[in-house]
């Protein structure tokens, strides 16, 4: 378990969510209610999934929620672009939100990378080497003496027939 409020990525994602709610308030919400709702939900899902994942007891579970947060960030990226293209939000607001969202995405990828490294470290056996051992020259082949070939009983009769 992690104290999610101490994670800087959560703090940035939360601030992004507050900013997105402020930008999409009023006219935007009345003119494009579905788009506004989808954008808000996608952006709010980022810090929510970070917090939920941090509440789980294992790194693999935490990683799963970080993946979901990243997917929500990508969804939010599209909804932001759509809002800008429809002139639902000003270009200036889009630029600010998009820059902050990109920063959060980068931080999420970095955190996820660290969590995955920790998972790999825990799975590695205690005696495992980090680097592969140097190659050793191949030992000379030893040959086994050949055993005489014995035909199976079912083939013996057919061999006799061919000899005749």
Backbone as a printed PyTorch tensor [residue, N CA C, xyz], in Angstrom:
tensor([[[  0.8440,  -1.1820,   0.0000],
         [  0.0000,   0.0000,   0.0000],
         [  0.8850,   1.2390,   0.0000]],

        [[  0.4580,   2.2180,  -0.7580],
         [  1.1930,   3.4680,  -0.8780],
         [  0.2880,   4.6110,  -0.4350]],

        [[  0.8370,   5.6150,   0.2070],
         [  0.0330,   6.8000,   0.5190],
         [ -0.1010,   7.6370,  -0.7730]],

        [[ -1.2040,   7.4790,  -1.4900],
         [ -1.3410,   8.0790,  -2.8160],
         [ -1.1890,   9.5930,  -2.8190]],

        [[ -1.5470,  10.2520,  -1.7300],
         [ -1.4460,  11.7130,  -1.6910],
         [ -0.0040,  12.2010,  -1.6880]],

        [[  0.9200,  11.3090,  -1.3840],
         [  2.3360,  11.6770,  -1.4040],
         [  2.9680,  11.4490,  -2.7780]],

        [[  2.2440,  10.8160,  -3.6820],
         [  2.7600,  10.5800,  -5.0350],
         [  2.6030,  11.8630,  -5.8550]],

        [[  3.7020,  12.3580,  -6.3900],
         [  3.6420,  13.6090,  -7.1470],
         [  2.7850,  13.4690,  -8.4030]],

        [[  2.7550,  12.2830,  -8.9920],
         [  1.9150,  12.0870, -10.1720],
         [  0.4370,  12.2200,  -9.8050]],

        [[  0.0680,  11.7530,  -8.6190],
         [ -1.3210,  11.9040,  -8.1940],
         [ -1.6380,  13.3840,  -7.9860]],

        [[ -0.7300,  14.1240,  -7.3530],
         [ -0.9440,  15.5560,  -7.1190],
         [ -1.1550,  16.3020,  -8.4400]],

        [[ -0.2980,  15.9990,  -9.4270],
         [ -0.4200,  16.6560, -10.7450],
         [ -1.7280,  16.2610, -11.4300]],

        [[ -2.0930,  14.9890, -11.3440],
         [ -3.3310,  14.5240, -11.9690],
         [ -4.5510,  15.1480, -11.2900]],

        [[ -4.4910,  15.3010,  -9.9880],
         [ -5.5980,  15.9330,  -9.2590],
         [ -5.7290,  17.4060,  -9.6680]],

        [[ -4.6050,  18.1080,  -9.7450],
         [ -4.6260,  19.5160, -10.1680],
         [ -5.1590,  19.6370, -11.6010]],

        [[ -4.7820,  18.7030, -12.4600],
         [ -5.2860,  18.6860, -13.8380],
         [ -6.8050,  18.5090, -13.8420]],

        [[ -7.3030,  17.6340, -13.0040],
         [ -8.7400,  17.3880, -12.9120],
         [ -9.4760,  18.6540, -12.4770]],

        [[ -8.9550,  19.3160, -11.4660],
         [ -9.5890,  20.5600, -11.0080],
         [ -9.6120,  21.6070, -12.1110]],

        [[ -8.5040,  21.7130, -12.8440],
         [ -8.4250,  22.6910, -13.9430],
         [ -9.4140,  22.3250, -15.0500]],

        [[ -9.5150,  21.0510, -15.3870],
         [-10.4350,  20.6120, -16.4390],
         [-11.8820,  20.9020, -16.0580]],

        [[-12.2320,  20.6830, -14.7910],
         [-13.5920,  20.9950, -14.3390],
         [-13.8670,  22.4910, -14.4570]],

        [[-12.8850,  23.3180, -14.1320],
         [-13.0740,  24.7690, -14.2200],
         [-13.2490,  25.2100, -15.6720]],

        [[-12.4490,  24.6400, -16.5710],
         [-12.5130,  25.0130, -17.9940],
         [-13.8220,  24.5600, -18.6230]],

        [[-14.3270,  23.4140, -18.2220],
         [-15.5400,  22.8630, -18.8490],
         [-16.8170,  23.2560, -18.1200]],

        [[-16.7420,  24.2160, -17.2490],
         [-17.9280,  24.6660, -16.5260],
         [-18.6900,  25.6880, -17.3750]],

        [[-19.9580,  25.8340, -17.1350],
         [-20.7540,  26.8870, -17.7700],
         [-21.2030,  26.5560, -19.1730]],

        [[-20.8050,  27.4120, -20.1380],
         [-21.2840,  27.3220, -21.5210],
         [-20.9300,  25.9740, -22.1480]],

        [[-19.7120,  25.5110, -21.9150],
         [-19.2820,  24.2400, -22.5010],
         [-20.1840,  23.1080, -22.0260]],

        [[-20.4750,  23.0900, -20.7560],
         [-21.3150,  22.0330, -20.1930],
         [-22.7280,  22.0830, -20.7650]],

        [[-23.2430,  23.2810, -21.0430],
         [-24.5920,  23.3970, -21.6050],
         [-24.6050,  23.0940, -23.1000]],

        [[-23.5630,  23.4970, -23.8110],
         [-23.5350,  23.3310, -25.2620],
         [-23.1720,  21.9000, -25.6640]],

        [[-22.2220,  21.3040, -24.9600],
         [-21.7490,  19.9470, -25.2510],
         [-21.7770,  19.1050, -23.9710]],

        [[-22.9610,  18.7770, -23.4890],
         [-23.0230,  18.0750, -22.1960],
         [-22.3600,  16.7020, -22.2120]],

        [[-22.5040,  15.9480, -23.2850],
         [-21.9170,  14.6060, -23.3440],
         [-20.3980,  14.6930, -23.4230]],

        [[-19.8980,  15.5750, -24.2750],
         [-18.4550,  15.7510, -24.3940],
         [-17.8580,  16.2230, -23.0720]],

        [[-18.5040,  17.1650, -22.4450],
         [-18.0460,  17.6830, -21.1510],
         [-18.0000,  16.5650, -20.1220]],

        [[-19.0370,  15.7620, -20.0860],
         [-19.0950,  14.6560, -19.1330],
         [-17.9920,  13.6340, -19.4050]],

        [[-17.8090,  13.2720, -20.6700],
         [-16.7850,  12.2830, -21.0230],
         [-15.3860,  12.7920, -20.6930]],

        [[-15.1330,  14.0530, -20.9990],
         [-13.8250,  14.6420, -20.7150],
         [-13.5530,  14.6570, -19.2150]],

        [[-14.5350,  15.0970, -18.4650],
         [-14.3780,  15.1520, -17.0050],
         [-14.1670,  13.7570, -16.4210]],

        [[-14.9430,  12.7980, -16.8960],
         [-14.8290,  11.4390, -16.3680],
         [-13.4690,  10.8280, -16.6870]],

        [[-12.9880,  11.0360, -17.9170],
         [-11.6920,  10.4780, -18.3140],
         [-10.5590,  11.1020, -17.4970]],

        [[-10.6030,  12.4170, -17.3390],
         [ -9.5400,  13.0920, -16.5920],
         [ -9.6110,  12.7350, -15.1070]],

        [[-10.8080,  12.7050, -14.5330],
         [-10.9420,  12.3600, -13.1060],
         [-10.5600,  10.9030, -12.8480]],

        [[-10.6640,  10.0750, -13.8630],
         [-10.3170,   8.6660, -13.7280],
         [ -8.8140,   8.4720, -13.4990]],

        [[ -8.0030,   9.4140, -13.9510],
         [ -6.5490,   9.2720, -13.8070],
         [ -6.1410,   9.2610, -12.3250]],

        [[ -6.4140,  10.3340, -11.5720],
         [ -6.0200,  10.2880, -10.1590],
         [ -6.8130,   9.2510,  -9.3590]],

        [[ -8.0510,   8.9720,  -9.7780],
         [ -8.8490,   7.9720,  -9.0640],
         [ -8.2070,   6.5860,  -9.1720]],

        [[ -7.7090,   6.2320, -10.3550],
         [ -7.0750,   4.9230, -10.5290],
         [ -5.7150,   4.8530,  -9.8490]],

        [[ -5.0010,   5.9630,  -9.8170],
         [ -3.7380,   5.9870,  -9.0700],
         [ -4.0280,   5.7160,  -7.5900]],

        [[ -5.0260,   6.4040,  -7.0560],
         [ -5.3830,   6.2360,  -5.6460],
         [ -5.8650,   4.8190,  -5.3670]],

        [[ -6.7080,   4.2850,  -6.2480],
         [ -7.2150,   2.9330,  -6.0330],
         [ -6.0940,   1.9060,  -6.1040]],

        [[ -5.2130,   2.0480,  -7.0720],
         [ -4.0930,   1.1210,  -7.2000],
         [ -3.1560,   1.1830,  -6.0130]],

        [[ -2.9260,   2.3860,  -5.5030],
         [ -2.0450,   2.5600,  -4.3420],
         [ -2.6370,   1.8900,  -3.1090]],

        [[ -3.9340,   1.6860,  -3.0930],
         [ -4.5880,   1.0460,  -1.9590],
         [ -4.4780,  -0.4610,  -1.9540]],

        [[ -4.0090,  -1.0440,  -3.0610],
         [ -3.8470,  -2.5030,  -3.1200],
         [ -2.5220,  -2.9110,  -2.4960]],

        [[ -2.4500,  -4.1530,  -2.1080],
         [ -1.3030,  -4.6060,  -1.3200],
         [ -0.1210,  -5.1190,  -2.1320]],

        [[ -0.2900,  -5.3190,  -3.4390],
         [  0.8260,  -5.8520,  -4.2220],
         [  1.1730,  -4.9330,  -5.3840]],

        [[  2.4280,  -5.0200,  -5.8150],
         [  2.8790,  -4.2240,  -6.9560],
         [  2.1740,  -4.6060,  -8.2610]],

        [[  1.9290,  -5.9000,  -8.5310],
         [  1.2000,  -6.2210,  -9.7600],
         [ -0.1940,  -5.5740,  -9.8040]],

        [[ -0.8740,  -5.5160,  -8.6650],
         [ -2.1900,  -4.8700,  -8.6340],
         [ -2.0360,  -3.3600,  -8.8640]],

        [[ -1.0440,  -2.7630,  -8.2190],
         [ -0.7890,  -1.3330,  -8.4000],
         [ -0.4810,  -1.0500,  -9.8710]],

        [[  0.3350,  -1.8860, -10.4900],
         [  0.6800,  -1.7210, -11.9030],
         [ -0.5660,  -1.7620, -12.7830]],

        [[ -1.4720,  -2.6710, -12.4710],
         [ -2.7130,  -2.7970, -13.2590],
         [ -3.4930,  -1.4830, -13.2540]],

        [[ -3.5910,  -0.8370, -12.0930],
         [ -4.3230,   0.4240, -12.0150],
         [ -3.5570,   1.5710, -12.6580]],

        [[ -2.2480,   1.4970, -12.6660],
         [ -1.4600,   2.5050, -13.3850],
         [ -1.6980,   2.3820, -14.8900]],

        [[ -1.8410,   1.1570, -15.3750],
         [ -2.1750,   0.9430, -16.7900],
         [ -3.5400,   1.5410, -17.1130]],

        [[ -4.4960,   1.3590, -16.2260],
         [ -5.8350,   1.9140, -16.4350],
         [ -5.7680,   3.4390, -16.4200]],

        [[ -4.9750,   4.0050, -15.5150],
         [ -4.8170,   5.4640, -15.4560],
         [ -4.2110,   5.9840, -16.7610]],

        [[ -3.2330,   5.2580, -17.3080],
         [ -2.6350,   5.6540, -18.5860],
         [ -3.6660,   5.5940, -19.7170]],

        [[ -4.4790,   4.5570, -19.7210],
         [ -5.5230,   4.4500, -20.7420],
         [ -6.5200,   5.6060, -20.6200]],

        [[ -6.8640,   5.9810, -19.4050],
         [ -7.7670,   7.1170, -19.1920],
         [ -7.1280,   8.4090, -19.6660]],

        [[ -5.8210,   8.5330, -19.4730],
         [ -5.1160,   9.7320, -19.9360],
         [ -5.1540,   9.8240, -21.4580]],

        [[ -5.0300,   8.7060, -22.1190],
         [ -5.0980,   8.7130, -23.5910],
         [ -6.5070,   9.0500, -24.0680]],

        [[ -7.4860,   8.5380, -23.3620],
         [ -8.8720,   8.8730, -23.6950],
         [ -9.1080,  10.3680, -23.4860]],

        [[ -8.6400,  10.8910, -22.3760],
         [ -8.7970,  12.3180, -22.0830],
         [ -8.0960,  13.1670, -23.1310]],

        [[ -6.9520,  12.7000, -23.6080],
         [ -6.2100,  13.4180, -24.6490],
         [ -7.0860,  13.5980, -25.8870]],

        [[ -7.7790,  12.5340, -26.2690],
         [ -8.6760,  12.6480, -27.4270],
         [ -9.8330,  13.5970, -27.1500]],

        [[-10.4660,  13.4720, -26.0070],
         [-11.6130,  14.3440, -25.7000],
         [-11.1910,  15.8140, -25.6460]],

        [[ -9.9880,  16.0570, -25.1670],
         [ -9.4770,  17.4430, -25.1780],
         [ -9.3290,  17.9480, -26.6070]],

        [[ -8.7540,  17.1200, -27.4530],
         [ -8.5810,  17.4930, -28.8580],
         [ -9.9300,  17.7540, -29.5180]],

        [[-10.8890,  16.9000, -29.2670],
         [-12.2210,  17.0830, -29.8260],
         [-12.8490,  18.3790, -29.3270]],

        [[-12.7120,  18.6580, -28.0480],
         [-13.2640,  19.8900, -27.4790],
         [-12.6330,  21.1200, -28.1350]],

        [[-11.3430,  21.0600, -28.3770],
         [-10.6530,  22.1830, -29.0420],
         [-11.1430,  22.3270, -30.4800]],

        [[-11.2170,  21.2110, -31.2070],
         [-11.6300,  21.2540, -32.6110],
         [-13.0740,  21.7180, -32.7780]],

        [[-13.9050,  21.4540, -31.7970],
         [-15.3000,  21.9230, -31.8360],
         [-15.4440,  23.3390, -31.2750]],

        [[-14.3350,  23.9220, -30.8690],
         [-14.3100,  25.2440, -30.2320],
         [-15.1140,  25.2560, -28.9320]],

        [[-15.1820,  24.1230, -28.2960],
         [-15.8720,  24.0410, -27.0120],
         [-14.9970,  24.6310, -25.9120]],

        [[-13.6830,  24.5470, -26.0950],
         [-12.7540,  25.1910, -25.1640],
         [-11.7860,  26.0490, -25.9760]],

        [[-11.2800,  27.0840, -25.3570],
         [-10.3610,  27.9980, -26.0310],
         [ -9.0250,  27.2980, -26.2940]],

        [[ -8.3500,  27.7440, -27.3380],
         [ -7.0480,  27.1680, -27.7040],
         [ -6.0490,  27.3120, -26.5540]],

        [[ -6.1350,  28.4270, -25.8370],
         [ -5.2350,  28.6560, -24.7070],
         [ -5.4850,  27.6170, -23.6020]],

        [[ -6.7410,  27.3670, -23.3000],
         [ -7.0910,  26.3710, -22.2810],
         [ -6.6670,  24.9700, -22.7210]],

        [[ -6.8600,  24.6980, -24.0110],
         [ -6.4390,  23.4070, -24.5470],
         [ -4.9380,  23.2200, -24.3670]],

        [[ -4.1690,  24.2360, -24.7100],
         [ -2.7080,  24.1460, -24.6160],
         [ -2.2680,  23.8630, -23.1770]],

        [[ -2.8800,  24.5340, -22.2350],
         [ -2.5220,  24.3320, -20.8220],
         [ -2.8870,  22.9140, -20.3760]],

        [[ -4.1210,  22.5060, -20.6660],
         [ -4.5720,  21.1730, -20.2500],
         [ -3.7670,  20.0680, -20.9360]],

        [[ -3.4800,  20.2560, -22.2120],
         [ -2.7480,  19.2410, -22.9650],
         [ -1.3150,  19.1100, -22.4430]],

        [[ -0.6840,  20.2300, -22.1330],
         [  0.6880,  20.1880, -21.5880],
         [  0.7090,  19.4880, -20.2320]],

        [[ -0.2550,  19.7970, -19.4010],
         [ -0.3120,  19.1520, -18.0790],
         [ -0.6300,  17.6690, -18.2060]],

        [[ -1.5080,  17.3290, -19.1350],
         [ -1.8450,  15.9250, -19.3580],
         [ -0.6270,  15.1580, -19.8630]],

        [[  0.1380,  15.7440, -20.7570],
         [  1.3620,  15.0960, -21.2590],
         [  2.3570,  14.8620, -20.1260]],

        [[  2.4660,  15.8370, -19.2330],
         [  3.3540,  15.6930, -18.0890],
         [  2.8990,  14.5320, -17.1920]],

        [[  1.6060,  14.4480, -16.9470],
         [  1.0590,  13.3680, -16.1160],
         [  1.3080,  12.0170, -16.7920]],

        [[  1.1100,  11.9420, -18.0960],
         [  1.3410,  10.6900, -18.8170],
         [  2.7990,  10.2550, -18.6740]],

        [[  3.7190,  11.1830, -18.8190],
         [  5.1360,  10.8600, -18.6650],
         [  5.4620,  10.3760, -17.2570]],

        [[  4.8850,  11.0320, -16.2690],
         [  5.1200,  10.6310, -14.8840],
         [  4.5310,   9.2440, -14.6110]],

        [[  3.3580,   8.9830, -15.1740],
         [  2.7380,   7.6640, -15.0040],
         [  3.6050,   6.5730, -15.6200]],

        [[  4.1340,   6.8270, -16.8010],
         [  4.9860,   5.8320, -17.4520],
         [  6.2510,   5.5890, -16.6250]],

        [[  6.8090,   6.6510, -16.0530],
         [  7.9880,   6.4960, -15.2070],
         [  7.6900,   5.7020, -13.9470]],

        [[  6.5740,   6.0010, -13.2990],
         [  6.1870,   5.2680, -12.0940],
         [  5.9190,   3.8090, -12.4260]],

        [[  5.2400,   3.5760, -13.5060],
         [  4.9310,   2.2040, -13.9160],
         [  6.2190,   1.4290, -14.1930]],

        [[  7.1830,   2.0660, -14.8120],
         [  8.4660,   1.4210, -15.0860],
         [  9.1540,   1.0080, -13.7800]],

        [[  9.1330,   1.8850, -12.7910],
         [  9.7450,   1.5600, -11.4940],
         [  9.0140,   0.4180, -10.8050]],

        [[  7.6950,   0.4200, -10.8860],
         [  6.9070,  -0.6590, -10.2690],
         [  7.2120,  -1.9870, -10.9690]],

        [[  7.3020,  -1.9800, -12.2900],
         [  7.6210,  -3.2030, -13.0350],
         [  9.0170,  -3.7150, -12.6930]],

        [[  9.9700,  -2.8100, -12.5130],
         [ 11.3220,  -3.2260, -12.1150],
         [ 11.2930,  -3.8860, -10.7400]],

        [[ 10.5110,  -3.3350,  -9.8400],
         [ 10.3950,  -3.9070,  -8.5020],
         [  9.7480,  -5.2950,  -8.5620]],

        [[  8.7670,  -5.4590,  -9.4440],
         [  8.1210,  -6.7660,  -9.6190],
         [  9.1480,  -7.7760, -10.1260]],

        [[  9.9420,  -7.3920, -11.1270],
         [ 10.9590,  -8.2960, -11.6700],
         [ 11.9990,  -8.6640, -10.6170]],

        [[ 12.3950,  -7.6880,  -9.8170],
         [ 13.3900,  -7.9550,  -8.7580],
         [ 12.8670,  -8.9890,  -7.7650]],

        [[ 11.6240,  -8.8920,  -7.4160],
         [ 11.0520,  -9.8270,  -6.4390],
         [ 10.8810, -11.2190,  -7.0120]],

        [[ 10.7140, -11.3200,  -8.3160],
         [ 10.5370, -12.6280,  -8.9550],
         [ 11.8630, -13.3240,  -9.2120]],

        [[ 12.9470, -12.5570,  -9.2390],
         [ 14.2570, -13.1360,  -9.5130],
         [ 14.6880, -13.9970,  -8.3280]],

        [[ 15.1280, -15.2380,  -8.6090],
         [ 15.6050, -16.0930,  -7.5190],
         [ 16.8050, -15.4430,  -6.8270]],

        [[ 16.9860, -15.6870,  -5.5360],
         [ 18.0630, -15.0340,  -4.7940],
         [ 19.4540, -15.3140,  -5.3510]],

        [[ 19.6690, -16.4900,  -5.9470],
         [ 20.9860, -16.8520,  -6.4590],
         [ 21.1890, -16.4190,  -7.9070]],

        [[ 20.1530, -15.8900,  -8.5320],
         [ 20.2380, -15.5430,  -9.9550],
         [ 21.2400, -14.4230, -10.1700]],

        [[ 21.9960, -14.5670, -11.2250],
         [ 22.9490, -13.5280, -11.5920],
         [ 22.2240, -12.4530, -12.3760]],

        [[ 22.6870, -11.2510, -12.2110],
         [ 22.0820, -10.1440, -12.9430],
         [ 22.5520, -10.1790, -14.3900]],

        [[ 23.8330, -10.5200, -14.6090],
         [ 24.3970, -10.5840, -15.9490],
         [ 24.6450, -12.0440, -16.3050]],

        [[ 24.4910, -12.4000, -17.5730],
         [ 24.7160, -13.8030, -17.9420],
         [ 26.1840, -14.1830, -17.7420]],

        [[ 26.4070, -15.4430, -17.4290],
         [ 27.7620, -15.9400, -17.2140],
         [ 28.5120, -15.9410, -18.5370]],

        [[ 29.8340, -15.7510, -18.4960],
         [ 30.6000, -15.7870, -19.7450],
         [ 30.4910, -17.1650, -20.3790]],

        [[ 30.5590, -17.2050, -21.6980],
         [ 30.3980, -18.4900, -22.3760],
         [ 31.6150, -19.3720, -22.1170]],

        [[ 31.3560, -20.6290, -21.9960],
         [ 32.4000, -21.6240, -21.7520],
         [ 32.5610, -22.4240, -23.0240]],

        [[ 33.8290, -22.7520, -23.3800],
         [ 34.0670, -23.5380, -24.5920],
         [ 33.3300, -24.8650, -24.4700]],

        [[ 32.7790, -25.2990, -25.5810],
         [ 32.0170, -26.5420, -25.5770],
         [ 32.9290, -27.7260, -25.2820]],

        [[ 32.4750, -28.6290, -24.4690],
         [ 33.2300, -29.8360, -24.1420],
         [ 33.2600, -30.7400, -25.3630]],

        [[ 34.3430, -31.4770, -25.5470],
         [ 34.3970, -32.3720, -26.7130],
         [ 33.2990, -33.4240, -26.6230]],

        [[ 32.8010, -33.7700, -27.7850],
         [ 31.7340, -34.7690, -27.8330],
         [ 32.2990, -36.1450, -27.5290]],

        [[ 31.5630, -36.8610, -26.7650],
         [ 31.9360, -38.2480, -26.5280],
         [ 30.9780, -39.1110, -27.3170]],

        [[ 31.5420, -40.0990, -27.9490],
         [ 30.6780, -40.9550, -28.7480],
         [ 30.4170, -42.2460, -27.9990]],

        [[ 29.2280, -42.6720, -28.1060],
         [ 28.8180, -43.9280, -27.4760],
         [ 29.0400, -45.0450, -28.5010]],

        [[ 29.4690, -46.1980, -28.0420],
         [ 29.6210, -47.3060, -29.0010],
         [ 28.2570, -47.6630, -29.5820]],

        [[ 28.2670, -47.9760, -30.8750],
         [ 27.0120, -48.3090, -31.5420],
         [ 26.5450, -49.6960, -31.1380]],

        [[ 25.2660, -49.7880, -30.9570],
         [ 24.6480, -51.0700, -30.6500],
         [ 24.2510, -51.7160, -31.9730]],

        [[ 24.3880, -53.0200, -32.0660],
         [ 23.9560, -53.6680, -33.3190],
         [ 22.4530, -53.4870, -33.5000]],

        [[ 22.0820, -53.2950, -34.7280],
         [ 20.6750, -53.0710, -35.0380],
         [ 19.9760, -54.4170, -35.1480]],

        [[ 18.8910, -54.5110, -34.4190],
         [ 18.1250, -55.7550, -34.4360],
         [ 16.7740, -55.4350, -35.0430]],

        [[ 16.4380, -56.1960, -36.0500],
         [ 15.1500, -55.9880, -36.6960],
         [ 14.0520, -56.5040, -35.7900]],

        [[ 12.9320, -55.8600, -35.8330],
         [ 11.8180, -56.2990, -35.0130],
         [ 11.2890, -57.6160, -35.5550]],

        [[ 10.6690, -58.4070, -34.7010],
         [ 10.1780, -59.7190, -35.1430],
         [  9.2130, -59.6250, -36.3130]],

        [[  8.4440, -58.5780, -36.4060],
         [  7.4700, -58.4970, -37.4910],
         [  8.1520, -58.2550, -38.8350]],

        [[  9.3480, -57.6770, -38.8220],
         [ 10.0550, -57.4240, -40.0690],
         [ 10.9350, -58.6000, -40.4930]],

        [[ 11.2470, -59.5130, -39.5870],
         [ 12.1410, -60.6120, -39.9170],
         [ 11.5670, -61.4720, -41.0360]],

        [[ 10.3170, -61.7240, -40.9610],
         [  9.7160, -62.5600, -42.0060],
         [  9.7790, -61.8930, -43.3610]],

        [[  9.6020, -60.5800, -43.4220],
         [  9.6100, -59.8930, -44.7080],
         [ 11.0180, -59.8170, -45.2530]],

        [[ 12.0470, -59.7710, -44.3800],
         [ 13.4320, -59.7650, -44.8620],
         [ 13.7420, -61.1070, -45.5040]],

        [[ 13.2810, -62.1860, -44.8930],
         [ 13.5070, -63.5000, -45.4420],
         [ 12.8410, -63.6410, -46.8090]],

        [[ 11.6860, -63.0380, -46.9370],
         [ 10.9670, -63.1370, -48.1990],
         [ 11.7070, -62.3850, -49.2840]],

        [[ 12.3560, -61.2710, -48.9480],
         [ 13.0960, -60.5070, -49.9430],
         [ 14.3770, -61.2270, -50.3550]],

        [[ 14.9610, -61.9910, -49.4520],
         [ 16.1860, -62.7010, -49.7690],
         [ 15.9410, -63.8270, -50.7310]],

        [[ 14.7810, -64.3420, -50.8300],
         [ 14.4820, -65.4850, -51.7010],
         [ 14.3820, -65.1050, -53.0820]]])
